[in-house]
Amino acid sequence: MTTASTFFETPLDSLLRAKKVDAVVITGLHTHMCCRHTAADAFFRGYKVVVPDDCLDAFTEKDHLAGLEYFKAVYGARLTTADQLCKEWAKK
């Protein structure tokens, strides 16, 4: 069975929990579909959702922007950019 979430029937959640991960960075295709479903599964499992908006894409700009807005409104996601994340990680 094919699904649109990286959490569905995979060991991802247990691997992240074993590493004591509390946040996930969502990237990929398509902002309003697969990325959104993965973000939902992460959120419902208690992870913070971080979205570098320049690391996702969709069929149309409208779909992309709608997906980003959904991340913020429903999952409380932090929207950022890849450059900003790299700067934050470099400080650690």
C-alpha positions in Angstrom: 0.0 0.0 0.0 1.3 3.4 -0.9 0.6 6.4 1.3 1.5 10.0 1.4 3.2 10.0 4.9 6.7 8.9 5.8 5.3 7.7 9.2 2.8 5.3 7.9 3.8 1.7 8.5 7.5 2.6 8.8 9.8 2.6 11.8 10.4 6.3 11.6 8.6 7.2 14.8 10.5 4.6 16.9 13.8 5.7 15.4 13.2 9.3 16.2 12.1 8.5 19.7 15.2 6.3 20.3 17.3 9.3 19.3 15.2 11.6 21.6 14.2 13.8 18.6 11.5 16.4 19.4 11.2 18.2 16.1 11.1 17.3 12.4 12.0 19.3 9.4 9.6 18.7 6.5 10.9 19.0 3.0 9.9 17.5 -0.4 7.1 17.2 -2.8 4.2 18.2 -2.7 3.7 20.9 -0.1 -0.1 20.5 0.0 -0.1 16.7 -0.2 2.7 14.4 0.9 4.5 17.0 3.0 1.2 18.0 4.6 0.4 14.3 5.5 3.8 13.8 7.0 3.5 17.0 9.0 0.1 15.8 10.3 1.5 12.5 11.4 4.5 14.2 13.1 2.2 16.7 14.8 -0.2 14.1 16.1 2.8 12.2 17.5 3.9 15.2 19.4 6.8 16.5 17.3 7.4 20.1 16.6 7.1 20.8 12.9 9.7 23.0 11.1 9.2 23.9 7.5 11.9 25.5 5.3 9.5 26.9 2.7 12.2 26.9 0.0 12.7 23.2 0.4 9.2 22.2 -0.7 7.3 22.6 -4.0 3.9 21.8 -5.4 2.1 21.7 -8.8 1.2 25.4 -8.5 2.3 28.4 -6.4 -1.3 28.5 -5.1 -1.0 24.9 -3.9 2.4 25.6 -2.3 1.2 28.7 -0.5 -2.0 27.0 0.7 0.1 24.1 2.1 2.4 26.5 3.9 -0.5 28.4 5.5 -2.1 25.1 6.6 1.2 24.1 8.3 1.1 27.3 10.3 -2.6 27.4 11.1 -3.2 23.8 11.9 0.1 22.3 13.1 1.7 25.5 14.6 4.6 24.9 12.3 7.6 27.2 12.3 8.2 28.4 8.7 11.8 29.3 7.9 14.3 28.9 5.1 17.1 26.5 4.4 19.7 29.2 4.9 18.2 30.2 8.3 18.2 26.6 9.5 21.8 26.1 8.4 22.8 29.3 10.4 21.0 28.0 13.5 22.6 24.5 13.2 26.0 26.1 12.7 25.7 27.8 16.1 25.2 24.4 17.9 
